[in-house]
Structures are given as structure tokens and as C-alpha cells.
Amino acid sequence: MKRVVVAVLGSLLTSAVLAAPKPCEELKAEIEAKIQARGVSSYTLEIVPNSEVKDPNMVVGSCEGGTKKIIYQKNDR
């Protein structure tokens, strides 16, 4: 299962880097759709300013000209 999560995050990071700048809510919705398509059921996506990012490994997207990040956290059951 951990390999699936790593693969999802890797594909999300690649997609986010190659995509044109988008509004945060639109990008978050796209990332959320990709995560759900992979069958991940318990997770959190949050839009935060760059200054609030504590773990860069949790970042799955960048928006608003790079001033905000979308972070992913898998919730354990």
C-alpha cells in the first residue's frame, strides 16, 4: 500500500510541475480526483502559504504563482 501512495504522490508532483499555473481550488480538485481514482479513502489535502510548509515531502502542488502549496496527508484508520 505504501508503494501505491508513493506512486500517487510522485505522479502528482510530476503533474503539478508540468502544469500551467492554476487557481488553488481548481488544482486541489484535480489532485483530489486523482487520489480518489487510485482508491485512497482517508486523506487530507490542505492549501497553505509557503511559510507554513513544515515537511516538503507532503507538498503535492503549488499554486497562485508559487506563493501557496497544497499538502497531502494520509489519515490512518
Order of alpha helices (4+ residues) and beta strands (2+ residues): alpha-alpha-beta-beta-beta
